[in-house]
Amino acid sequence: MLCQERTILYLSCGFIIAGFLYLLHQMTTYIPYGRYVEPHSPGVMVPAKAAWLIQELPSFLVPMLLVLTTESSSGLGRSLLLCTFVLHYFQRTFIYALLTKGRPTPLHIMVSAVVFCSVNGFLHGHSMLHCVQYEADWHTDIRFIAGLLLFFSGMAINIHSDHILRNLRKPGEVVYKIPKGGMFELVSGANFFGEILEWCGYAMASWSLPAFSFAFFTVCSIGPRAYHHHRYYLEKFDDYPKSRKAVIPFIL
């Protein structure tokens, strides 16, 4: 048990360090995928649908395999948290990936994401099943209830924002347009804001180091991307709403 707890501690600390380094890196540049991929970029490119499905799959599959190979995961709170984590990645793997209309992804970006999602899936599945201890009535704790409400609110915002982005362009169009509606009226990165809410809510509901470390990594990785999107819109569109913030409504 001590060895397992040390593994979770090291991985969680690794997520925090990686998030901080990722944040520093994105302060000066952006990760070359999506709209930031040049049309004739060198290297192998993977179609967007295939790339998203492959790279997100481990965060769904690894926890499921751990559940199937574990005798029991007693406690309603623990079971609900596992289901919540897996639900997010089911949606990202089998729904978002098949609906996306994004640009091809560089192979090395996809491979990096596969490695990350594999470690992430193991971290949360293993810690939830074997390491984190909860009271029998954890599912009635205010942190658990408020955290799940925040998670599902963020998930709804994320899914709705993705829907808006997918329907901005008519079939055959390749130009970028100003997203409108939903949380896009307040922030340029509404989809990113929704995902940040999800994992901050999950961290609150699970009240564990692995969940907090992943929430921190999420903020550090997609927060700057929202800022780059915001700057892109401001530079590209003269009529872009000046009242919108990058990722946090009314603040940043």
Secondary structure, DSSP 8 states (H G I E B T S, - for coil): -HHHHHHHHHHHHHHHHHHHHHHHHHTT---SSGGGS-TT-SS-EE-HHHHHHHHHHHHHHHHHHHHHTSS---SHHHHHHHHHHHHHHHIIIIIIHHH-----EEHHHHHHHHHHHHHHHHHHHHIIIII----TTGGGSHHHHHHHHHHHHHHHHHHHHHHHHHTSS-TT--S-----SGGGGTBTTHHHHHHHHHHHHHHHHH--HHHHHHHHHHHHHHHHHHHHHHHHHHHH-TT--TT-BSSSTTT-
